[in-house]
Amino acid sequence: MKRLLSTLLVFLTILVTACAPLQTSQPEAMTAVVVTAQGGSGAVGLPSASANGGAGSSSASTLPANGVTLSENGGVFIMQAGESFVLNLGMDVYDWTVEVDNQNVIQRELNIAVIRGAQGIYIARNSGTATLTASGNPLCQQSNPPCMMPSILFSITVIVQ
């Protein structure tokens, strides 16, 4: 019995060690925003990278060529009227609801098929500033019983010149 417990303990130790994230360099300083959604359910903001050039820095940049992903949370991007981008937040963990606060500046292209996991193609219409926010509710909240995983909040600011 002692041998069985020792073997089980060694196995669990190896399993936990193998599942731990591997860090090969110093992590960037991260900030997280916690908001409470209407109805009392919690929403946790995704971390934003800090001032060493990450998405959370205050300087604006051009949109990534491969589209906007979760790693751009908190980013500020500059576009020209007529340019577009793919919003690709994935669909394996969260069900996304996307809102744009100023549809005159950027809006979703309708009737266009996008790659799996993408939430749409957004086009810059007129000069101005718009904030695109997306709330992600975990798919497991639809299961019975629902999981306790928190919802997340994603946001970028788009400046159209």
C-alpha angles and dihedrals in degrees: 000000000000090000091051092051091048091050091048091049092051091047093051091047091053091046094051092046092049092050095049115104114258115230116195098171141025110292118238117249107266134198127199129200121211119199131173115231123217111279095038100276114134126241121194119207116229115249117265123213116249133244099296092096099290128138092270094060118109097239118098122235139181120271118271113259092233094053135258115309136173090277090068093062110142092015127145115215134188120216137172121233109272096029119118141195139197117241105214112175095149130242105227098092108014139043105220130215111191127199132180116203095207113036090179089068103039130003139172117264108238127219095021121126114228134194120277110282096022122122096208148289115284123201130201107237108171138003116275141077128292134176119217113202128182127188116204120205115194113251089225089068086076092060124093110271094024119231122247095231110135125242116247133220124219124188139173132175119223122199113196115199 
